[in-house]
Every structure is written in C-alpha cells, then in structure tokens.
Amino acid sequence: MTEGNFVDYIKIFIKSGKGGKGSTHLRREKAVAKGGPDGGDGGRGGHVIVRGNKNYWTLFHLKFKQHVRATHGGDGGKQTSTGHDGEDAIIEVPLGTIIRDTETNEIIKEITEDQQEYIAAKGGQGGKGNAHFKTSTNQTPRYAQPGIESEEKQITLELKVLADVGLVGFPNAGKSTLLSVITAAKPKIADYEFTTLKPNLGIVKYRDYKSFVVADIPGIIEGAAEGKGLGYRFLRHIERNSTLLFLIPADADNVVKSYEILLDELKRYNPELLDKSRLIAISKSDMLDEELKAELNEELKLGFKNTPYLFISSVAQEGLQELKDKLWESVNADKARLN
C-alpha cells in the first residue's frame, strides 16, 4: 500500500430512487365491456446502502466516486401488475467507518461489523394503483398515487482504524521500526520526522497461533489537538484501540515530561482516551548502560506512578517478548471487561 492509497475521509453525494407511479388502467376484455380498475402498484425506488466489508482497510476505492445514485422504481401495469423495484446502490466500506451528515456534522451510524448494512438514503415508496380505490360509489376510479420522491443528501465517510493496540509517540520515536520488528508490516522508516504519513497496521503473531493487531499512528507533536502537525488528522484512529502503547525514546530530553505532553494532547482531543489501558515502552534502550538504566528506572517509578512501563530495543531485539506478553494481557483484560 503506497502513501497515497490510504484514504480515511470521503464526501459523497447520494440519491435514492423515486417510487414508481401507480397505474390507472381499467380492465378491458372482449367479453367484458366495462371491467373495473386493475391498475397495479408502482415499485419501490432503490435504496443507497452503506455496507461493512472486512476485506477493505481504507476508503481509497471511493476516492473518485463523488456521486452514488440508486435507480427508480417501475410504474404499475395492468392486471394489478406491480412495477419492478429500483436497484439498490451499495457503498462498501471498511470496518470502523463512521457515517456523518455533511451539513450538520452529526454522526448517523457507525459500521463495525462485516456485512452490517445501513440505509443512508431510503428509496421512495411506490404509489398505489387505482385498484385500491374502488368503492361501492366509485366503481371506476381513474386516479392512482404517484410514487414518493427520492432522498438526496451529502454524507461524509470517516474511517477510524480498528486495531487492538495503538502506538502513540512523537515523530521519529521508533514506532515504525517497532512495528516492522514485531509484525510482518513494512512501513516506511527513515531518520527524519513525519516519515509515517498514514496509519500502518500489523498483525503480531503471539504464542499458540494467537494474534493481535497493532496500529502505528503518525507522530503526535505538542499542539496536535489544536491542529498542529499531522496529529489532529489521525488522533481519531486511537479512539478504536483498546490499549495505547506510548513509545518514548531513551535519549529524550525528559522521558516523563514527554509522556505528560502526549497524555495532555490525547486529553485535549478526547478525555475518554485516558480511560483506555496504557503501557509505556522506553525505546532505544540499548543506548543505556546498566548504571544509566538503573538511574532512569528510579526516576520513572516516581514519574509514571501506576502506569506500567518497560525498556525495549527494536534494533537489539531486547524486551520484545515481554512487551508482547504485556500487550496480550492488556488487550484480553479489556475484552473480558467489555464482555
């Protein structure tokens, strides 16, 4: 997947189909001079349906699809023949997609399950034919109902990546390197900030053929909640993760302060993010000798309070199995709590 193929925000104009007209046909046969009304009903207009598809990871396939229209219902016919229903228009989206009303910005629906469907624009009901309006005083009604008009609106599709663990850290903290080491993902890695311009997903293979999903979120900088850097655009992806893994490099000027800044940015964006399970990993710890590590350890015990932490090195392959163990434990404790 290239940088340009990750699309997580799309606006689409949608229009359902109009209902077909009811028929005003009067029965005329060779042996029946004045038959009664036999006009059929109009068919239903097609819906515009948003459907979850677990095989999609991005909204890229909708990037150039700015208009989606369903077809109209067919008109009713003679002999109480009902018109055909309009064909539904299906918009397939990855799991974790939010549907918003573009005009009001209100969240209409969240798609979180495979094949889950939501009718975003309802097709118009077909009109009733004149056969429905025959009475004892009106034996040959020459009127029928028109079909109900279609619905049209603009919707916004917004993807929030579904992953068990979200990697949180400053640019160039080693998140992409860690993801490439503990999963089969191949994110872009370089020694400059904002190498990651889109969330990357990787599957961590755990013991006994078990696994969990980790998402590498583009680096957060101070002021991200106010729109600085790339952080604001991607902070919403963290909302779906059950566990947040804070990655702070051992060579940071102040490890505890770095963690507090990251935590503050999440709080400003959405205070509910602080309710998620948290784990702190001190990356690049192969740069520390035993004396420096012991000194930093004492400082971190006070600074991190009750938040668990550990030292790791992606390059030297240190502490990675312990990290997987703690993440697996955290993810499953969260699932058990929700169930």
Secondary structure, DSSP 8 states (H G I E B T S, - for coil): --GGG---EEEEEEE----------B--BTTBTT--B----------EEEEE-TT--SSGGGTT--EEE--------STT--------EEEEE-TTEEEEETTT--EEEEE-STT-EEEEE--------GGGG--SS-SS-----------EEEEEEEE----SEEEE--TTSSHHHHHHHHBS------SSTT---S-EEEEEE-GGG-EEEEEE-----TTGGGT-TTHHHHGGGGGG-SEEEEEEETTSS-HHHHHHHHHHHHHHH-GGGGGSEEEEEEE-GGGS-HHHHHHHHHHHHHHSTTS-EEE-BTTTTBSHHHHHHHHHHHHHHHHHHH-
